[in-house]
Amino acid sequence: MAYAEKRFSTAKGSKGKVTWRSRYKKPDGSWGSEPGFPTKKTALAWGEEQEAAIRAGRWVDPDLSAGLFGVWAREWMAAKAPRGRTITTRWDRLGTHLLPKWQYVPLIKINWFEAEAWANAVALTHDDVTASQCLTLMSQIMTGAVDAGRILVNPLAGRRRSKTAAVKEKIRQKERAKAEGPAVSPEILLRIARRLGRRNGTHLLVTGFSGPRWGEGLAFTRDSLGERREPYEDGWFTCPTLMVREEVAEYQTRDSATGEKGPLFFGLEPVKTDGSMRDVDLPPFLHQMVLEHIELLPPAHEYLFCTQSGKWWRNSNFGRQVMRPAADGRAPLPKSKGHREREKWDPLCPGLNMDLLRHLHDSLQAQIGVKEPLAFEQAGHRRPGIKRVYQHPTPTMRRERLEGLQEIFEQAMKSLGWDDVWES
């Protein structure tokens, strides 16, 4: 049963100040204590509250609640084992943003008001996505503290951040900049692809007309080319596909327990989500290009879209050596010893990158009225809401999408006056 003890201060100048310490019995039978109460009554009441919470099964040890966020965050990280890139991202957010602010704050002292204000400050100095990711990670760590019996409730759980006027304006400016960015059309894409030739040009056309992510495209092999076969009317609907199952990932590894940097990872990983694992339907022109591309690949090259030596492209190298000259233009180079003459390329779409080509695919889907169940599936997006459960792509939807993309390609070729994409 809880009781109170009188305590006399022996500190110099305190003149024997009296305080009370609460004593209560813990679940394991040992005695817990909490000092600093001004009266016997308040100390006794606090102890009785602890014992009542213990009997009700909702007690949290005050010593654990007073534990520091930084200590618990490292313990929580050590217990988790997500995929490598997720570990890296979490430690980046912890080391750069969360720990400098919250490392020495007791778990019990963390509240939503201060966390929200801090996140809005991060959004101003960095960006809104980083702020949201930091707040989400912080909430996950706090939920782990609840599960581990260190705090009773997570004050961040279920809360939605209210953005300040300054943060909203920064988001609007970023959205305007995106809207005013390079606009790519099917005709421009075809012209850039022709500049690059069959090898890299086919990679661009597959991305612009079927929408795989950068890492997904690098992971395509000869065996990725498949066929969809579904019951349709009195027979079957069939179409060629590219099967997305893996992606090539490139990131700095981190030790999951300590956050220490490890070696750079550059290799295959499973795609991130179930929605990303999909079969992308290919219109006839794109299927034929992929077949021709495979025929011209050296037998030793396993991956469809690779360097001349058969290795995966580094994202930065592909941008510098392939995309930037083809989209932004380049200066002429006279013939000299060691290299051949290089013709001048005028700018076609400065700033274009592979992510914007993926945007083009989704925009083309909207242009030809692809139904939502199929549009989300082909882009590798998880459709929100209950309609994800009730609505599914049908063969008719697939046929209409393929016919629409084929028509866009043929119209672009007609506009350019071309009979073939490739000059040779």
N, C-alpha and C positions, 0 to 999 in steps of 0.2 A: 504494500500500500504506500502511496506517495506521502512524503513528509518534507518539511522545510528545515534547513539548518541556518543558524545565525552566523554571519561572517564579519570579522572585524578587520578593517584595512590596516596594514602595517606600513603602508607607503609613507614616506616622509612628507609631512605637511597635511596629512589626511585627518589627523586628530582622532584616530580610531573610528572612522566612519563605518556605520553598520549597513550591510546588505544581506540579502538572503539567497541561499542556494536551494534550488529544487532538486529533490532526489526521487527517482521513480524506478520501477522494476522493468527491465527490458524483456523482450520475448525469450531470450536465452537464460533468464534468471539472474543475470548480473544487474548491478545498480548503475543507472545512468544519472547524470547530473547536468544542471544548467545554472550558472551563477548570474549575479547581477540584478536580482529583483529588489525593488525598494522596500517591499513589505512581506511579511510572512504569508499573508493571505494570497498575494499575487503569485508567490513562488509555489504555494500549495496547489492553487488552482491550475497553474501551468502543468505541474506534475500529474495531477488527476486527468487533465486533458490528454496527456501522452498515454496514460494507461487505458483510458477509454478508447483511444484510437487503436491501441494494440489489440484490445479485446474485439474491436469491430473489424480488424484486418486491414486498416487503412493507415497504419502508422508508418512514418518515414523517419529514419534515424537522423536527428539534427546534425550530427557530425558529417554524415554523407551529404546532406543538403548544403552544408557549408563548403563542400569541396569545390575546387576551382574549375571553371569551364575548360581551361586549357588542358588540365590533367585528364579530365573525363573525355574530352574530344580525342586525345591521343589514344586513350584506352578503347574508345568506340571505334576509331579508325582501324586499330589493330585487330578488332574482332570481325570486321567486315571483309568480304572477299569479292567485290564486283569485278567486272572486266577491267583490263589494264588502263584503258584511256579514262575510265571513270575514276579510278584511284588517282591518276595524275591530276585530273581536273579538281577533284576534291582537295588534294593537298595544295594545289595552286591557290584555291580560294581560301583555304585555312591560313597558309603562310603569308599571303599577300594582304588579306583583308580581315579575316575573323580573329585570328590570334593576336595581332597587334592591338585590337580594340578590347577583346573579351577574355584574353588569356587568364588574367588574374581576378576576374569577377566570380564570386561564388554563384553556384547554380541557382540557389534560392533567391538571389538578388536580380536575376535577369527578368525583365518585364517587356511587354509588347511595345509600350510607349517609346522606350529608349531604343529598342531594336528597330522599330519602324523609322524613327528619325535618323538613326545611323545608316540604314539601308538607303534612304533618300539622299543622304550625303554621298554615299558610294556611287549612286546613279549619276550624280552631277560631276564627280571627279573622274569617273570611268564611263560606264554605260548602264542602261537600265537592265539589260540581260544579266550582267555580272551581279548587280545588286539583287535581283530576284534569285539567282542561283545561290548567292551567299546566304540569303534569308532562308531559302529552302533547306540548305545544308545545315544551318544552325538549328532549324526546327527538327530535322531528322535526329540530330545529336541530342537535343533536349527530349525528344520522344524516347530515345534510347535510355536516357537518364531516368525517365518514368518507369520504363520496363525493368530497369535494373534496381528499382526501389530507392533511388537517390533523391527524387523529388516526387511530390504527389501528383502534380499536373504540369503539362507543358503550356506555358503562357503564350506560345507562338502558334499552337496547333489550330488550324481552321481559320486563321486570320488572313485577311486580304489587305495588302499594303495600299494605303491611300497616298497617291503620288502628289507631291507639291506642284504648284504652278510652274516653278522653274524646271522640274523634271519633265512635266508634260510638254513644255515648250521645246526642251532638248530632244524629246522623242519626235515631236512634229518636224523639227529641223532635219533629223536623220531620215524620216520617212520622205520628206520633200527631196532630199538629196538622192535617195534611191529612185524616186519617181522620175527625177531629171537625169538619171544615169543613161548609159548607152542603150539604145533601142535596137535590137537585132531582129531582122526579118528573115524569112526563109531564103529570099534572094541573096541577102548579105551572107548568110551562113553558107550557101552554096558557093559563092565567090571565094570566101575564105578557105573552104574545103578544097577547092580546085587549086588554090595557091600552094597548099600544103602537100597535095598529091594523095594517092590512094591510102597510104599507110596511116598518116595522122589525120587526113581528111575524113576517112571513114569513122574514126573515133569521134570527131566533132559531130558528124551527121547522126551517129547512133545516139549521142547525148542530146542533140537538139530535137530529134524526132521521136525518141523513146524515153528519155529522162532518167537514166541511171545516175546515181551519185558518183562523185569522182572515184572513191575507193571501190565502189561496186563495178564500175567500168574497167578498172585495172585488173580485177579478179576474173574477168571473163576468159574462158579457155575454149578450145574447139568443142569440148563436151558441153559447154553452156548453151549451145544452139540446140533447141528442142522443138517439140510440137505440142500444141494444145489440141485436145480431142474431147468434145462435149456433145451429148445428144442434142439434135436440132431438127425440128419438124419431123420428117419421116426418116431422117438419116443422121449424119454427124456434121458438126461444125469443126473444122480444123484450121489452124493457122500456125506459122512458125513463131517461135518465142526465143528470148534470151532469158535463161534462168538465173535469178539473183539469189545466191545462197551465202556467199562470203564477200568480204571486202578487204582491200589492202589498207592497213592502218599504219600511220606514221606518227609517233609521239615519244616524248621523254618519259621513261618509266620512273616510278617512285616506289620506295619501300612502303608497303601498306601500313606498317606499324610506326615507322619513324618519319616518313616523308622524305628520307634521303634520296637524292637523285641517283638513278641507276643508268644502265646503257640505253641508248636510243633504240626503240622498237620500230622495225619496218618489216611487216609481214602480214600474213593472212589471219583474219579473225572472222567468226560468225557475224552476220549482220546484226545490228543493234536490237531490232524488235521483230515481232511476228509480222507486222505490217510491211517491214522492209523485205522480208523473204517472199518473193513473188516471181511470177513468170510474165515478162514484158512482151506483149504481142507486137509483132513486127509487120508493118505494111509491106506489100510485095517489093517495092523498089529497095527498101532497106534490107530486106532479107537477101535479095540478089547481091547487094553490095557487100554484105557480110560474107556470103559464100565466096565471092571473088576475092575478098580480102584474105580469107582462110587459104584459098588455093595458092596465093602468092607468098604466104608466110613461109620462112625457112622451116623445114621439118623439126629442127631442134627448138624452135620457139613454142613454148607451151601456152603463153598468154597472148590474146588477140591484139591488145593495144599496149605495146611495149617499145622500148628503145631499139635502135638498130642492133644492139648486142643481145637483145632478148630479155633485158632486165626491166623491172618495174620503173616507171617514171617517178622521180621525185616531183612533188607538186610544184615546188619552186623552179626546178629545172624545166619542166614542161611549160610553165608560164613564161619564163625568160627566153627559152630557145624556140618555142613553137607559137604560143598564143600572141605574145607581144609583137613580134615582127609581122605576123599574118594579119592581126587586127589593127595595130597601131601604125603599121608601115615601117619601112626601113630605107636607109640610104643605099645608093648603088655602090658596088665595090669592083674596081677594075681587076682584071686577071693579073696575077703575079705568081711568083714561085711559091708553091705550097697551097694555093687555093685557086679555084676557077673564078671566072667572072660572075658577079651577082647582080641581077637586075634590081632596079628600084621598085619598091612597092609603096603605092599611095595608101594613106589611111582608109580603112573600110568601116571599122567600128571600134574606135579607141576605148580602151578600158574593158573590152569584152573578156569574160572568163568562162570557165566550164560551169560554174554555178548559174550564171545568167543563161547559158544554153539550156540548163535544166528548167529554168523559169520559162524559156521559150516553149518547151514541150508542154508545160501545163497551160500556158496561154493559148497554144494551138488547140488543146483539148477543149478549152472554154469556147474558142472561136467556132468550132464545129459542133458544139452542143453535146459533148460527151456527158452521159448521165453520171451523177455523183458517185454511185457505188463503184463504177468502173474507173472514173477519174482519180479517186483516192487510191484505189488498188494499184493502178499503173504507175502512179507517182511514188508509191511506197509510203503513203501517209495513212495514219490511223484515223478513220472517220469518227468524229465525235457524235455523241448522242445515241438514242435508242435505235435510230434508223440503221446504224451499223449492224444491228442484230437482225433486223427484219428485211433489209434490202440487199440484194446480191447481184453482181453482174450477170447478164444473160448473153447467149450467143448473138442475139440481135444487136445488143449494145456493142459488142465487140466488133461485129461486122461493120456497123455504122462508123465506129471510130477508125478502123483500118481504111475504109473507103474515103473518109474525110481527110486523113493524113496523106493518102495516096493522091487525092485531088489537089491538095495544097502543094505537094512536091511537083506534080505535073504542071500546075499553073505557074509556079516559080520558074521551072525550066522553060516554059513558053515565053514568059516575060523576059528572060535572059536571052532567048533565041538559041538555046543550047539543045543539042541532041544527046549529049553525054556530059556527065559531070567532069570526067577526067579528060585531060587533053591528050593523053597517051596511055 
